[in-house]
Amino acid sequence: MLPVALASLSLIACAAHAQKTARSDKPSKAQLAAELASTLQACSYDGSPLAFSPPDLSKGGGTGKQVVAEIMKYTGLPANFVVVEGKVPNAAAVIMQGPDKIPRRVIAYNPAFMGDVIQATRSNNWAPVSIMAHEIGHHLSGHTIVPGGSQPPIELESDKFSGFVLYKMGAPLADAQRAIATLIPEKDGDTHPGRKKRLAAIEAGWKEACELQGGGPQCSGGLPVRTAAAATAAPAPAAASPAPAPATTVAKAPAPTAAPAATAAPSAKTPAPALAAAAETLPKADVAAIPSKGTQFIYDEFGILDPAIRAQFEKQMYEHAQKTGVEIVTLLVKDLGGKTAEDYAHAMMRQLRVGKLDVGNGAVLVVAPEQNQAAAVLGSGVALEMGSHDKTEQLKRWINTAWALCKKKNACGNWTENLMLAADHLRRDTSHSDWTIAYPSLGDIQKADAAENGKVTNPKDSKVWRKIVRLSGTVENLNPPAGNKAAWVNDAKVKNGKQAVLLRSAEGLTTMLYLDPRTAALQPGGKLEQGKTYTVIARAAGLSWNPKDTQSLDVLSYSVAE
């Protein structure tokens, strides 16, 4: 067993509550509702992460793993987590940290509870599927585990994602909402919103998936008429109402209600079906909207891109995200809604949750030919890898050279490949870096660098070279002078447009942070202020074995320390 601290993101009870609550083998609906209501509180008495006996990762996820695998076919995204049976009261998205101090994303679930959910919802097999989809949404969206419990906004995000995916799987809206409607109390909790808000979030995701695939009367909440499964596996045949599952097991996901539309990239093992171009409808770029993780890497509102070429690049971007975690999304947009292409791209990066904000490994490329605008908004990590390359100009050239022909023929043909060259460049330039947070503090990575001093000459053999570290510290100077040996500024970085910021780390290390002004709008910490303490995620740029020297880091994200 790995020593671990776990904190809840969803329907998980604290250890104290789990020890005090011994429910019967066959709980009633009222008992289940009461149990869930009690788990919506942050139970850590001192505000620290909740301690649980960790599940054994070597034992696999049983039937829950099969359900999650089925759900993932419809997300269009690679999994960034593992699934295990665990000693938890119900189901939870958690982060586990092992002896190597590397955090792992895990979905832990109790098989007996999932069967109880089916029983409590009158043999509705969609209910446990919606719960697992909710947990998947937490991890795919990159939600951060916080001490003391979850936060209402990210719970609504995951509810919206659940509704979106269950539409694609073929669930009627009422079935997508059944678990929440049956088991969640109306009153808001400290960490989870009440029933009404969560039902609304599921409905918003369900309808957004429906509108994306063409809209119509079915978006009012009836039975989906089109679904979209990833082509990594053949879709299950249509079926009537799903049969009840045994109360002690997790049900298989019910079969789709209609034949899937071929919108996802074919896998290497599955022959590509005959594809037809289809227009899609992106959600309105709205800063007030609940974000929901996007499930595609290419969106085409005109239905004009060549389907076969598009599928090829969709698959390529999927495999890149699977290998590196980097997500590159291209949007061919009809109407920017009065925004500039750059503002629209920023809005959609947030709304579709492209990449992980903490390491900045997302990119959104927007092409709006009818407004003659284009933009490439890069997360801080991607921007660092790309240097001075400007993908915006490349996209504008595509509008000038290709769009008139695409519009005339109502088909882009091979110009589709030319459009995707910008995304492909980003893919290649981000393919060799490590995107995991390898060190929990600056002191840890500095000590590791000191241990390598004089022993490692090849960067490929180093455990610290360009690795990502999480650190905390206080800003001492937002405009440190050059030439100060005690706080050395890299003039070359400043000349290349980076802002140097002097920070004193929690360990007292002199630290020079380098920020990219192009990614300032994406930072959750707002404008940096002198004297404030921040939590920073950064990539090592120039470490020294001597703790008295200045440690140099390229900033990926920062937030105000709590």
C-alpha positions as CSV (number, residue, x, y, z in Angstrom):
1,M,0.0,0.0,0.0
2,L,1.2,3.5,-0.8
3,P,1.1,6.1,1.9
4,V,-1.3,8.8,0.7
5,A,-3.4,11.8,1.5
6,L,-6.7,12.0,-0.3
7,A,-9.1,14.9,-0.6
8,S,-12.6,14.7,-2.1
9,L,-13.8,16.2,-5.3
10,S,-17.3,14.6,-5.3
11,L,-19.5,12.1,-3.6
12,I,-17.0,11.0,-1.0
13,A,-17.3,11.0,2.7
14,C,-14.6,11.9,5.2
15,A,-12.9,9.2,7.2
16,A,-14.6,10.1,10.4
17,H,-18.0,9.9,8.9
18,A,-17.3,6.6,7.2
19,Q,-16.3,5.1,10.5
20,K,-19.4,6.4,12.3
21,T,-21.9,5.5,9.6
22,A,-22.6,1.8,9.2
23,R,-25.4,1.4,6.8
24,S,-27.3,-1.8,6.1
25,D,-26.5,-4.2,3.2
26,K,-29.7,-3.0,1.4
27,P,-30.1,0.7,2.3
28,S,-33.4,2.5,1.5
29,K,-33.6,5.4,-0.8
30,A,-33.9,7.7,2.3
31,Q,-30.8,6.2,3.8
32,L,-28.8,6.7,0.6
33,A,-30.0,10.3,0.3
34,A,-29.0,11.0,3.9
35,E,-25.6,9.4,3.3
36,L,-25.0,11.6,0.3
37,A,-26.2,14.7,2.1
38,S,-23.7,14.1,4.9
39,T,-20.9,13.6,2.5
40,L,-21.4,17.1,1.0
41,Q,-19.7,18.6,4.0
42,A,-15.9,19.2,4.3
43,C,-15.2,16.9,7.2
44,S,-11.5,17.6,7.9
45,Y,-11.4,19.0,11.4
46,D,-8.1,20.9,10.9
47,G,-8.4,21.8,7.2
48,S,-5.8,19.3,6.0
49,P,-6.4,16.7,3.3
50,L,-8.6,13.8,4.4
51,A,-6.6,10.6,5.2
52,F,-7.8,7.3,3.7
53,S,-6.4,3.8,3.3
54,P,-5.3,4.0,-0.3
55,P,-6.7,1.4,-2.8
56,D,-4.2,-1.1,-4.3
57,L,-3.6,0.2,-7.8
58,S,-2.4,-3.3,-8.9
59,K,-5.8,-4.8,-8.5
60,G,-7.5,-2.9,-11.3
61,G,-11.0,-1.5,-11.4
62,G,-13.3,-4.4,-11.9
63,T,-16.7,-3.7,-13.4
64,G,-16.3,0.0,-12.7
65,K,-13.3,0.1,-15.0
66,Q,-15.4,-1.4,-17.8
67,V,-18.1,1.3,-17.3
68,V,-15.4,4.0,-17.4
69,A,-13.9,2.6,-20.5
70,E,-17.3,2.6,-22.2
71,I,-17.9,6.3,-21.2
72,M,-14.4,7.3,-22.5
73,K,-15.3,6.1,-26.0
74,Y,-17.7,8.9,-26.2
75,T,-15.5,11.7,-24.7
76,G,-13.1,11.8,-27.7
77,L,-10.3,12.3,-25.1
78,P,-7.6,10.1,-23.6
79,A,-7.9,9.1,-19.9
80,N,-5.5,10.8,-17.5
81,F,-6.5,8.7,-14.5
82,V,-6.7,5.0,-13.4
83,V,-9.8,3.3,-12.0
84,V,-9.8,1.2,-8.8
85,E,-12.2,-0.3,-6.3
86,G,-11.6,1.5,-3.1
87,K,-12.7,1.7,0.5
88,V,-14.8,4.7,-0.1
89,P,-18.5,5.1,0.7
90,N,-19.5,5.7,-2.9
91,A,-17.4,7.2,-5.8
92,A,-14.7,9.8,-5.9
93,A,-12.2,11.5,-8.0
94,V,-9.0,11.7,-5.9
95,I,-5.3,12.4,-6.2
96,M,-2.8,9.9,-4.8
97,Q,0.8,10.7,-4.0
98,G,3.2,7.8,-3.7
99,P,6.8,7.4,-2.4
100,D,8.0,9.1,-5.6
101,K,6.0,12.2,-4.6
102,I,4.4,12.1,-8.1
103,P,0.6,12.8,-7.9
104,R,-1.7,10.3,-9.7
105,R,-5.2,10.9,-10.7
106,V,-7.6,8.1,-9.6
107,I,-11.3,7.3,-9.7
108,A,-12.1,5.1,-6.7
109,Y,-15.5,3.6,-6.3
110,N,-17.5,1.2,-4.1
111,P,-19.2,-1.5,-6.3
112,A,-21.9,-2.1,-3.7
113,F,-22.8,1.5,-3.6
114,M,-23.1,1.7,-7.3
115,G,-25.5,-1.2,-7.3
116,D,-27.5,0.5,-4.5
117,V,-27.8,3.6,-6.7
118,I,-29.4,1.4,-9.4
119,Q,-31.9,0.0,-6.9
120,A,-32.7,3.5,-5.4
121,T,-33.3,4.9,-8.9
122,R,-35.8,2.1,-9.8
123,S,-33.4,0.0,-11.9
124,N,-32.1,2.9,-13.9
125,N,-28.8,1.8,-15.3
126,W,-27.9,5.4,-16.5
127,A,-27.7,6.6,-12.8
128,P,-24.3,5.0,-12.0
129,V,-23.0,5.8,-15.4
130,S,-23.8,9.5,-14.8
131,I,-22.0,9.4,-11.5
132,M,-18.9,7.9,-13.1
133,A,-19.1,10.4,-15.9
134,H,-19.1,13.2,-13.3
135,E,-15.9,11.8,-11.7
136,I,-14.3,11.5,-15.2
137,G,-15.2,15.2,-15.8
138,H,-13.2,16.2,-12.7
139,H,-10.0,14.6,-14.0
140,L,-10.3,15.5,-17.7
141,S,-10.9,19.1,-16.7
142,G,-7.8,19.0,-14.5
143,H,-9.6,20.1,-11.4
144,T,-7.3,20.6,-8.4
145,I,-7.9,18.7,-5.2
146,V,-8.2,21.2,-2.3
147,P,-7.8,20.6,1.4
148,G,-11.2,20.3,3.2
149,G,-13.3,19.3,0.2
150,S,-14.5,20.4,-3.2
151,Q,-15.8,23.7,-4.5
152,P,-19.3,24.3,-6.0
153,P,-18.1,25.7,-9.3
154,I,-16.1,22.6,-10.3
155,E,-19.0,20.4,-9.2
156,L,-21.3,22.1,-11.7
157,E,-18.6,21.8,-14.3
158,S,-18.5,18.1,-13.9
159,D,-22.3,17.8,-13.8
160,K,-22.4,19.7,-17.1
161,F,-19.7,17.3,-18.6
162,S,-21.8,14.4,-17.4
163,G,-24.9,15.7,-19.2
164,F,-22.8,16.3,-22.3
165,V,-21.4,12.8,-22.5
166,L,-24.6,11.0,-21.6
167,Y,-26.3,12.7,-24.5
168,K,-23.6,11.3,-26.8
169,M,-24.1,7.9,-25.2
170,G,-27.8,8.0,-26.0
171,A,-29.4,8.8,-22.6
172,P,-32.6,10.8,-22.4
173,L,-32.3,13.9,-20.3
174,A,-34.4,12.5,-17.5
175,D,-32.1,9.5,-17.2
176,A,-29.0,11.7,-17.3
177,Q,-30.4,13.6,-14.3
178,R,-31.9,10.6,-12.4
179,A,-29.0,10.1,-9.9
180,I,-28.9,13.8,-8.9
181,A,-32.7,14.1,-8.9
182,T,-33.1,11.0,-6.6
183,L,-30.2,11.3,-4.2
184,I,-29.0,14.9,-3.8
185,P,-30.7,17.3,-1.4
186,E,-32.2,20.6,-2.5
187,K,-30.2,22.7,-0.1
188,D,-26.7,23.9,-1.1
189,G,-23.8,22.5,0.9
190,D,-20.4,24.0,1.7
191,T,-18.7,22.0,-1.1
192,H,-21.5,20.9,-3.4
193,P,-24.5,22.9,-4.8
194,G,-28.0,21.7,-4.2
195,R,-30.2,19.6,-6.5
196,K,-31.8,22.4,-8.6
197,K,-28.4,23.9,-9.6
198,R,-26.9,20.5,-10.4
199,L,-29.9,19.4,-12.5
200,A,-29.6,22.7,-14.5
201,A,-25.9,22.0,-15.1
202,I,-26.6,18.5,-16.4
203,E,-29.4,19.9,-18.7
204,A,-27.0,22.6,-20.0
205,G,-24.4,20.0,-20.9
206,W,-27.0,17.6,-22.5
207,K,-28.5,20.4,-24.6
208,E,-25.0,21.7,-25.6
209,A,-24.1,18.3,-27.0
210,C,-27.4,18.2,-28.8
211,E,-26.9,21.6,-30.4
212,L,-23.3,20.8,-31.4
213,Q,-24.6,17.9,-33.4
214,G,-27.2,19.9,-35.3
215,G,-29.9,20.8,-32.8
216,G,-33.6,20.4,-33.5
217,P,-36.7,19.4,-31.5
218,Q,-34.9,16.6,-29.7
219,C,-32.8,19.2,-27.8
220,S,-35.9,20.0,-25.7
221,G,-35.1,17.0,-23.6
222,G,-36.4,13.9,-25.4
223,L,-34.5,11.0,-26.8
224,P,-31.2,11.8,-28.6
225,V,-31.5,11.0,-32.3
226,R,-27.7,11.2,-33.0
227,T,-24.8,10.1,-30.9
228,A,-21.1,10.3,-31.4
229,A,-18.9,7.5,-30.2
230,A,-15.1,7.5,-30.6
231,A,-14.2,4.9,-33.3
232,T,-11.8,3.2,-30.9
233,A,-14.4,0.5,-30.6
234,A,-17.5,-0.5,-32.5
235,P,-20.6,1.0,-31.0
236,A,-23.0,-1.2,-29.2
237,P,-26.2,-2.0,-31.0
238,A,-29.4,-0.1,-30.2
239,A,-31.5,-1.6,-27.5
240,A,-34.7,-1.2,-25.7
241,S,-34.9,-0.1,-22.1
242,P,-31.8,-1.4,-20.3
243,A,-32.3,-4.4,-18.0
244,P,-31.8,-3.9,-14.3
245,A,-28.3,-4.8,-13.0
246,P,-27.8,-6.8,-9.8
247,A,-27.8,-4.6,-6.8
248,T,-24.2,-5.5,-5.8
249,T,-22.5,-4.7,-9.1
250,V,-22.0,-1.8,-11.4
251,A,-24.2,-1.9,-14.5
252,K,-22.8,-1.8,-17.9
253,A,-23.4,1.4,-19.7
254,P,-26.8,1.1,-21.6
255,A,-26.5,0.8,-25.3
256,P,-26.9,4.0,-27.5
257,T,-30.3,4.7,-28.7
258,A,-29.2,5.5,-32.3
259,A,-26.4,4.7,-34.6
260,P,-23.4,6.9,-33.8
261,A,-22.5,9.6,-36.3
262,A,-18.9,9.3,-37.6
263,T,-17.5,12.5,-36.2
264,A,-14.5,11.1,-34.3
265,A,-11.1,10.0,-35.6
266,P,-10.8,6.3,-36.6
267,S,-8.3,4.2,-34.7
268,A,-5.3,2.5,-36.3
269,K,-7.0,-0.9,-35.8
270,T,-10.5,0.0,-37.1
271,P,-11.1,0.6,-40.8
272,A,-12.3,4.2,-41.4
273,P,-16.0,4.3,-42.3
274,A,-17.2,6.5,-45.1
275,L,-17.4,10.0,-43.7
276,A,-19.7,12.8,-44.6
277,A,-19.0,16.5,-43.7
278,A,-21.4,17.9,-41.1
279,A,-21.7,21.4,-39.7
280,E,-21.4,21.8,-35.9
281,T,-22.5,24.5,-33.6
282,L,-20.1,25.7,-31.0
283,P,-21.4,27.0,-27.7
284,K,-21.7,30.8,-27.5
285,A,-18.6,32.3,-26.0
286,D,-19.9,33.5,-22.7
287,V,-17.8,34.3,-19.6
288,A,-20.8,33.6,-17.4
289,A,-21.4,30.1,-18.8
290,I,-20.3,27.0,-16.8
291,P,-17.3,25.6,-18.6
292,S,-17.4,22.0,-19.9
293,K,-14.5,20.0,-21.1
294,G,-14.6,19.8,-24.9
295,T,-14.6,16.4,-26.5
296,Q,-13.1,17.2,-29.9
297,F,-9.8,18.7,-31.3
298,I,-11.4,20.1,-34.4
299,Y,-14.7,22.0,-34.7
300,D,-16.2,23.0,-38.1
301,E,-19.2,25.3,-38.0
302,F,-19.4,25.4,-41.8
303,G,-19.3,21.6,-42.4
304,I,-16.8,22.3,-45.1
305,L,-13.6,20.5,-44.1
306,D,-12.7,17.2,-45.8
307,P,-14.0,14.5,-43.4
308,A,-11.2,12.0,-44.1
309,I,-8.4,14.5,-43.6
310,R,-10.1,15.9,-40.6
311,A,-10.4,12.4,-39.1
312,Q,-6.7,11.9,-39.7
313,F,-5.7,15.0,-37.8
314,E,-8.3,14.4,-35.0
315,K,-6.7,11.1,-34.4
316,Q,-3.2,12.6,-34.5
317,M,-4.2,15.3,-31.9
318,Y,-5.9,12.6,-29.7
319,E,-2.7,10.5,-29.7
320,H,-0.6,13.6,-28.9
321,A,-2.9,14.4,-25.9
322,Q,-2.7,10.8,-24.8
323,K,1.1,10.8,-24.9
324,T,1.9,14.3,-23.6
325,G,-1.3,15.8,-22.1
326,V,-1.0,18.7,-24.5
327,E,-4.4,19.6,-26.1
328,I,-4.5,21.6,-29.4
329,V,-8.0,22.6,-30.6
330,T,-8.8,24.2,-34.0
331,L,-12.0,26.1,-34.4
332,L,-13.4,27.1,-37.9
333,V,-16.0,29.6,-36.7
334,K,-18.9,31.3,-38.5
335,D,-19.5,34.2,-36.2
336,L,-17.2,35.6,-33.4
337,G,-20.2,37.2,-31.7
338,G,-18.7,40.7,-31.7
339,K,-15.4,39.6,-30.2
340,T,-12.0,39.7,-31.7
341,A,-10.6,36.4,-32.8
342,E,-8.1,36.6,-29.9
343,D,-10.8,37.3,-27.3
344,Y,-12.9,34.5,-28.7
345,A,-10.0,32.1,-28.5
346,H,-9.4,33.1,-24.8
347,A,-13.1,32.6,-24.0
348,M,-13.2,29.2,-25.7
349,M,-10.0,28.0,-24.0
350,R,-11.8,28.6,-20.7
351,Q,-15.2,27.4,-21.8
352,L,-14.0,24.2,-23.4
353,R,-11.3,23.7,-20.7
354,V,-8.5,23.2,-23.3
355,G,-5.4,21.8,-21.6
356,K,-4.5,22.1,-18.0
357,L,-4.3,25.6,-16.6
358,D,-1.7,24.8,-14.1
359,V,0.9,23.7,-16.6
360,G,-0.5,25.7,-19.6
361,N,-0.5,22.8,-22.0
362,G,-3.5,23.9,-24.1
363,A,-3.8,25.9,-27.4
364,V,-6.8,27.2,-29.2
365,L,-6.6,28.2,-32.9
366,V,-9.5,30.3,-34.2
367,V,-10.2,30.9,-37.9
368,A,-13.2,33.1,-38.7
369,P,-13.0,33.6,-42.5
370,E,-16.3,35.6,-42.7
371,Q,-14.9,38.2,-40.4
372,N,-11.4,37.8,-41.9
373,Q,-9.9,37.2,-38.5
374,A,-7.7,34.5,-37.0
375,A,-5.9,34.0,-33.7
376,A,-3.7,31.5,-31.9
377,V,-3.9,31.6,-28.1
378,L,-1.3,29.4,-26.4
379,G,-1.2,28.3,-22.9
380,S,1.9,29.4,-21.0
381,G,3.6,26.0,-21.3
382,V,2.9,25.7,-25.0
383,A,4.0,29.4,-25.6
384,L,7.3,28.6,-23.9
385,E,8.0,25.7,-26.2
386,M,7.1,27.7,-29.3
387,G,9.3,30.7,-28.6
388,S,8.7,33.4,-31.2
389,H,6.7,31.3,-33.7
390,D,3.5,33.2,-34.7
391,K,0.7,30.8,-35.7
392,T,-1.8,33.7,-36.1
393,E,-0.2,34.9,-39.3
394,Q,-0.1,31.4,-40.7
395,L,-3.9,31.1,-40.1
396,K,-4.6,34.4,-41.7
397,R,-2.6,33.3,-44.8
398,W,-4.9,30.3,-45.0
399,I,-8.0,32.6,-45.1
400,N,-6.4,34.7,-47.8
401,T,-5.4,31.7,-50.0
402,A,-7.9,29.0,-49.3
403,W,-11.2,30.4,-48.2
404,A,-12.6,31.7,-51.5
405,L,-12.0,28.2,-53.0
406,C,-13.5,26.4,-50.0
407,K,-16.6,28.6,-50.2
408,K,-17.0,28.3,-53.9
409,K,-17.0,24.5,-53.8
410,N,-18.6,24.2,-50.4
411,A,-15.7,21.9,-49.6
412,C,-12.1,22.5,-48.7
413,G,-10.6,19.3,-50.0
414,N,-6.8,19.3,-49.5
415,W,-7.0,22.8,-48.1
416,T,-8.1,21.1,-44.9
417,E,-4.6,19.8,-44.5
418,N,-3.2,23.2,-45.0
419,L,-5.4,24.6,-42.3
420,M,-4.2,21.9,-39.8
421,L,-0.5,22.7,-40.4
422,A,-0.5,25.3,-37.7
423,A,-1.8,22.8,-35.1
424,D,0.6,20.2,-36.4
425,H,3.5,22.6,-35.8
426,L,2.4,23.0,-32.2
427,R,2.1,19.2,-31.9
428,R,5.7,18.6,-33.0
429,D,7.2,21.4,-30.9
430,T,5.4,20.2,-27.7
431,S,6.1,16.5,-28.2
432,H,9.4,16.2,-26.3
433,S,8.7,17.9,-23.0
434,D,7.5,16.4,-19.8
435,W,4.2,17.9,-18.7
436,T,3.8,16.4,-15.2
437,I,4.6,18.3,-12.0
438,A,7.6,16.4,-10.9
439,Y,8.6,18.2,-7.7
440,P,6.4,19.5,-4.9
441,S,8.7,22.3,-3.8
442,L,11.7,24.4,-5.0
443,G,13.8,23.0,-2.2
444,D,13.2,19.5,-3.5
445,I,14.3,20.2,-7.1
446,Q,17.2,22.3,-6.0
447,K,18.5,19.5,-3.8
448,A,18.1,17.0,-6.6
449,D,20.1,19.4,-8.9
450,A,22.8,19.5,-6.2
451,A,22.9,15.7,-6.1
452,E,23.5,15.7,-9.9
453,N,26.2,18.3,-9.8
454,G,29.3,17.0,-11.7
455,K,27.7,13.6,-12.2
456,V,25.2,14.2,-15.1
457,T,26.4,15.9,-18.3
458,N,23.7,14.9,-20.7
459,P,20.4,16.7,-20.1
460,K,18.5,13.6,-21.2
461,D,19.9,11.8,-18.2
462,S,19.0,14.5,-15.8
463,K,16.0,14.2,-13.4
464,V,15.8,18.0,-13.0
465,W,16.5,19.5,-16.4
466,R,13.4,21.5,-17.6
467,K,11.2,19.6,-15.1
468,I,8.1,21.2,-13.6
469,V,8.0,22.2,-10.0
470,R,5.3,23.6,-7.7
471,L,6.6,26.2,-5.2
472,S,5.4,28.9,-2.9
473,G,7.0,32.3,-2.2
474,T,6.6,36.0,-1.7
475,V,7.2,38.5,-4.5
476,E,10.0,40.9,-3.5
477,N,10.5,42.9,-6.7
478,L,8.4,43.2,-9.9
479,N,11.2,45.0,-11.8
480,P,14.5,43.7,-10.4
481,P,17.6,45.6,-11.8
482,A,20.1,43.9,-14.0
483,G,23.7,43.3,-12.9
484,N,22.8,42.4,-9.3
485,K,24.9,39.2,-8.5
486,A,22.8,38.4,-5.5
487,A,19.6,38.3,-7.6
488,W,20.8,37.7,-11.1
489,V,18.6,38.6,-14.1
490,N,19.0,36.8,-17.4
491,D,19.2,39.7,-19.9
492,A,18.5,37.4,-22.9
493,K,15.2,36.4,-21.5
494,V,14.2,39.9,-20.8
495,K,15.2,41.0,-24.4
496,N,13.0,38.2,-25.7
497,G,10.0,39.8,-24.0
498,K,9.9,38.0,-20.6
499,Q,9.2,39.9,-17.4
500,A,11.6,39.1,-14.6
501,V,10.1,38.9,-11.1
502,L,12.2,38.4,-7.9
503,L,10.5,35.9,-5.5
504,R,11.7,34.6,-2.2
505,S,10.7,30.9,-2.0
506,A,9.2,29.3,1.1
507,E,12.7,27.8,1.8
508,G,14.3,31.2,1.5
509,L,15.8,30.6,-1.9
510,T,16.5,33.6,-4.2
511,T,14.3,32.9,-7.2
512,M,14.0,34.7,-10.5
513,L,10.7,34.0,-12.2
514,Y,10.2,34.8,-16.0
515,L,6.7,35.5,-17.1
516,D,5.4,35.6,-20.7
517,P,3.1,38.7,-21.1
518,R,1.2,36.9,-23.9
519,T,-0.2,34.4,-21.4
520,A,-1.0,36.9,-18.6
521,A,-4.7,36.8,-19.4
522,L,-4.8,33.1,-18.6
523,Q,-3.3,33.4,-15.1
524,P,-5.7,32.6,-12.2
525,G,-3.7,34.8,-9.9
526,G,-4.5,38.1,-11.6
527,K,-1.9,40.8,-11.7
528,L,1.2,40.0,-9.5
529,E,1.6,42.3,-6.5
530,Q,4.8,43.0,-4.6
531,G,4.6,41.6,-1.0
532,K,2.0,39.0,-1.8
533,T,2.6,35.2,-1.5
534,Y,1.8,33.0,-4.4
535,T,1.7,29.4,-5.4
536,V,3.6,29.0,-8.6
537,I,3.9,26.2,-11.2
538,A,7.1,26.7,-13.2
539,R,9.6,24.9,-15.5
540,A,13.2,24.8,-14.4
541,A,15.3,27.2,-16.5
542,G,18.5,27.6,-14.6
543,L,19.0,25.8,-11.3
544,S,22.2,26.0,-9.2
545,W,23.6,23.4,-6.9
546,N,24.4,26.2,-4.5
547,P,21.3,27.3,-2.6
548,K,22.8,30.8,-2.2
549,D,22.7,31.4,-6.0
550,T,19.6,32.6,-7.9
551,Q,17.4,29.9,-9.1
552,S,15.7,30.6,-12.5
553,L,12.3,29.4,-13.5
554,D,9.9,29.9,-16.4
555,V,6.4,30.5,-15.0
556,L,3.5,28.3,-16.2
557,S,0.9,29.5,-13.8
558,Y,0.4,31.2,-10.5
559,S,-2.3,31.8,-8.0
560,V,-2.6,33.6,-4.7
561,A,-1.6,31.3,-1.8
562,E,-4.3,30.6,0.7
